[in-house]
Amino acid sequence: MTSARQWAATIALAVGIFILITIEELPIGVLSVMAPDLGVSEGVAGLAVTVPGVLAGVVAIFTPVIAGSLDRRLVLVLALASVVVSCVLSVIAPTFAVLLLARLFAGVSIGLYWAVLAIVAVAQMPPHRAPRALTVAFSGAGAALVLGVPVASWIGTHLGWRTAFAVVGCAALLVAILIAVVVAPVRTSAPVSMRMMGRAAADRGVRHALVLTALMITAQFITYSYVSPLLHSRAGVPFTSIGGMLLLFGVAGMIGNFAVGMVLRRSAPLGVLVIAAGLALAILVLLLAVRSPASAFVVMPLWGLFAGAASVTVQAFVSSEGREVVEEGTALNSAVFNVSIALGALIGGRILDLAGQEALMIASVVMLGVALVVVARYLRTTPTHV
């Protein structure tokens, strides 16, 4: 495989995760127009994020076991095919119940893709380029925040939320074909068993990664799942300008995705410490200082800078701290990551309906504070990181 083909394959994987993050978070960007159209509250509409997240977590755990010796590249293609089905059903959904059915297919796609992305990305490059391959592949997540979610949000608010789902579905079909053509086949030498998954869960590094992922990602999505109504009612941002705010968030996230690489090369746990602290700071500032579109314009990029680096940082933690069980650890971390998104949206929806927006942000900051304590203790008690 030539160097150009290796990079093309890695970029194709990044475009795939771009599609997955976009479809996963698309309801967040169109929440304020989708909810009234389907006759539900914004808190209830948040289930469109919760349902696929929970299913994605279950699918991610079992993907390495069910896939067996199947080419992991084909798993990615199947994941994108499931996105297409989800988008078709979303476009024609007459009720919120049908939309939730469509989101089940999104959950399957997210679980499949996240569970094997890191393994396939690393396999496209020589071993010495593995960290770079991970950074580039996961940059698609940041790119989705830069372009995917904001553009879909703009389409949703200007042309209708159903049109946004239609555009993402067409893109998913094209990317599925691209991955099938340019990505090299990846097969495991020994099929993964549930016993192996259990061994990975008992690994100290993986265990800490799962706890940190749960705390950080749940905290992030308690608030971020409802950023659209938060920006509108708290900061006075018009619905038509929310896409622009998400664009600022995403651009900063893309920068953070690559910038954190400097920290990760020194220590992945240290990277997690930096990201958790940055998220806590950004949401605290959001709570205390955002009262106008101008203040939101300043804070959203700060928040995005750290949020955009979260996915690659927690994956780097798994890869560096659970070296003997990377595939199993990656699947478990993917499961926790996606369930945490769902849990964050669910908890956030209940808090929003019962206690209001300030309580959302306070809950997020408290959880991130706990994450800081956990990772700081890990750094103190792990000799290689002292």
N, C-alpha and C positions, 0 to 999 in steps of 0.2 A: 504494500500500500504506500503510494508516494506521499510526500509531505503535504502537497496541495490537497490530495484526496483526504488525508487525515484531518486537515483543518476544515475542509468542506463538510465532512461527516460531523465534526464537533459542532460546527455552526448550525447544521441541520437539527442536531439535538437541542441546541439553544432555542431555535425557532419553535420546536415542538413544545418545550416547556413554556415558551411565550404564549402559545395557544392555550395550554392547560391553565396557567395562572389567569389568563384573560377570562376563560369560561368559568373558572372557580369564583372569581371576584366580580364578574360582570353584574350580578344583582346588586352589589354594593353601589355601583355607579349609577344605576337606574332605579334605585329603591323608591325614590320620591315620586316617580312617574308610574312605576309598575304597580305599586301597592294600591293606589286609588283605582287604577284601571281594572284590577282583579278583585276589588272590593274588600281588601284586608288592611289592617293597620301596619305601620312600618315595622313594629316589633314582630308581628306575625310573619311579615314578608321576609324577615331575617332568616326564617327557616329554609329559604332557598339557598342559603349558605350553609346552614347547619346540616341539612339532610345529606348533601353530597360529601361533606367533610367526614361524617360518621361512617358512611359506607366506604369512602376512600380508605379510611383507617383499617377497616376489616379486610378489604381487598388487598391492601399493601402487605399485611401480615402473611396472608396465604399465597401471595403471588410467587415467591421463590419455590414454595413447595409444589403448587399446582403446575407451574411452568416446567418443572423437572429439567430435562435436557433440551427443552425448546429454545430455539434461537431467541435471545433477548431482544434483538432488533424487531422481531415479529410481534413481541409483546407491546412494543411502542406503537407499531402500526395499528394493532387492535385497539389500543387506547385512543388513538386519534379517530378511528372509525366510530367508537362509542361517543366521542364528542359530536360527530356529525349527526348521529341518531338523537342525541340530547337536544341539539339545536333545532332540528326539524320539529320535534315534539313541542319545544318551547314556542316556536313561531306560530303553531296552530292551536296552542293551549287556550281553551275557552274559559277555564276556571283555574284557581290557584292550586286545586288538587291535581289537575293534569300537569301544571308546571312542576309540582313536586315530583311527579312521576318522571318527567323529563330530566329533572336534576339527579335522579337515581343513576341514569346513564352517565351523567357528568361525574358522579362519585366513582363509578367503576373506572372510568378513564383516568381520573386523577390518581387513584390507588395503583393502577397498573403502571403508569408512567413514572411516578415518583419512586416506586419500589426498585426499578431497574436502571433509572437514568444514570446514576453515578457509576455503576458497574460497566455500562455500555460506553460511557464517555471515557473512562480510564483506559478501556480496551482499545480505543481508537488511536492511542498515542504510545510512544515508547515510555517505559517506566519513569524516566527522569522528567518527562513532561506531564506526569499525572496531575500535579497540583494546578498547572496551567489549564489542562483539559477540564478539570472540575470548575475552575473559575469561569472559563468561557461558556461551558454548558449551562451553568447556573445563571449566567448573565442574562439568559432569556427571561428569567423571573423578574429581574430588574427592568428589562426592556418592556415587559408587559405592563409594568407600572408606569413607564415612560410613555408608551404609545398605546398598548392594547386596551387597558382599562379606561384611560382618558378618552381615546378615540371612540371606543364603544359607548362610553358615557355620553359623549357629544352626539353620536348617532342616535342614542336612545332618547335624549332630551329634545332633539331637533326633528328626527325622522320617525321616532317611535322605538320603544324598547324591543319590539319583535324584530324590527329591521336589524338591530344590533346583534341579536342572536343569529340571524340569517347570515350576516357577514362573517361572523366567527366560524360558523359551520362550513362555509365555502373555503375559508382559509385552512381549516383542519383537514379537509379532503386533500388539498394541494400538498400540505406538509406531510401527510401520510405517504403520499406517492414519493415525495422527495427523500424521506428517510429510507423507504424500501429500496431506493436506487443507489444512494451514496454511502449509507452507513454499512460498515463491515459486519458480517455475522458475529455474534458473540454467544458461545455456549459454555456452560460450566462443566468442569471435568467430573464433578461428583454432585448429583442432585441433592438439594437441600431437604432435610427432614424436619418435622416439628421438634424432635429432640435437639437438633442443631439450633433451632430458633430459641429453644429454652436455654441452651448453653450461652447463647449470645446475650439473652436478657439478664443472665447472671454475671456477665462480665462487668467489672467495676467501671471501666470507661464508658461502655454502652449504657449502663444503668444511670450514670450521672448525666449522660447526653439526653436520655429520655426524660428525666426529671426537668432538666433545663429547657428542653424544647417545649415541654408541656407548660411550664410557667411563662416563658417568654412569648410564645405564640398565642396562648390563650389571652394573656394580658394585652398583646397588640390588637387582637381582633375583638376584644370586648369593646374597645373604643372605635377602631378603624371600620368595623362592620357598619357603623352608623355615622360615618364621617359626613355623608351627604346631608342628612337632616341637621347634624351638628353645625356644619358650616353655614347652612341656610339660616337656622333660627338663632344661633348663638353669635355668629360673626356677620350676619346680614349679607352673605354671599348669594347672589341670585342663582336660581337653578341652572340657568344657561351658562354660568361662569364656573360651576363646580368642576366640569371637565378640565378647565384650565388649571384649577387648584390641584387636581389629581395629577395633571401633567407636571407641575412643579415638584410634587411629591415624588413622582416617578423618575424624573431627571436626576434628582438628588440620590434616589435609590440606586440608579445605574452607577453613579459615581462611587457610592458607598460599596457596591458589590466588588468593584475592582480595587478600591483603595484599601479595603480590609485585608487584601492579600498580603500586604506588607507585614501586618500583625500576625496573620496566620502562618507565615513562613517561620516566624519566631516561636509561636505557641498558639495552638487552636483554643485551648481553655482561656488564654489571655484575650483572644479575639472575642469569645463569648462574654467575658467580663466587660469589655469595651462596649459591645453592642447593647447589652442589658442596661448598662449605665446610661448610654446615649438615649435609648428608648424611654427610660424613666424620666430623664431630664426633659426630653421633647414633650412628652404628654403632660408633665407637670407645668411646663410653660404654656401649653395649650389650655390647661385648666385655669391658670392664674392670669394670663395676659391676653388671650384672644377675645376681642370684643368688636372687631371691625374687619372688613375685607383686607385692609392694609396689614393688620397684625397677623391675619391668617396667611397672607402672602409671604410673611417672614418665617412663620413657624412651620408651615407645611414642608418646605425643603429641609429644615433641620430634622424633622421627624422622618422624612423619607430617606435621608442620608444613612440612618441607622437601620430602619426597617428593610431597606433594599439589600442589606448585607446579612440579614438574619439567616436566610435559607442556606447559603453557602457556608456560613460560619458554623452552624450546628452540624452540617454534613462533614465539614472538616474535622470537627470534634470527634465524630464517630470514626472517621478514617484514621485519625492519628492515635486515638485512645483505645480503639478496639480492633487493632490490626489483624488479629487472628480470626475475626468473625465479621469482616467488613460487609459482605453481601447480606448476611442475616441481620446485622446491626443496622444497615441502611434501610432494609425493609421495615424493621421495627420503628426506626426513627421516622420514616415516612408515614407510618401508621399514626404515630403520636402527633406528628406535625399536622396532619389533616384532621384528626379528631380534635386537636386543639383549636384549629380554625373554627370547626363546627361548634365546639364548646364555648369558645369566645363569643361567637354570634348568638348562641342560645342564651348564655348568661347576660350578655349585653342587652338582648331584647327584653329580658325580664326586668333588668335594672332600669332600662329606659322607660318601660311602661309603668313601673312601680315607684321609682325614685328620681328619675330625671337624668339629664345629661352630666351634671357634675359628678354624680355617683359613678357613672361609667368610668370617667377618667381617674377618680380616686381608687377604684378597684384595680385598674390597670397598673397604677403606680405602686400600689401595695404588693401586687404579685411580682412585679419586676424587682422590688426591693428584696423579696424572698429569694429570687433567682441570683441576685448579687451575693447574698450570703452563701448560697450553695456553691457557686463557682469559686468564690474566694476561699472557702474551706477546702475545696478540691485542690486548688493551687498550693495551699499551705501544706497539704498532706501527701502530695505527689512529688517525690524527690526530683524527677526530671524537670519539674516546672518551678522549683524553688530558685 
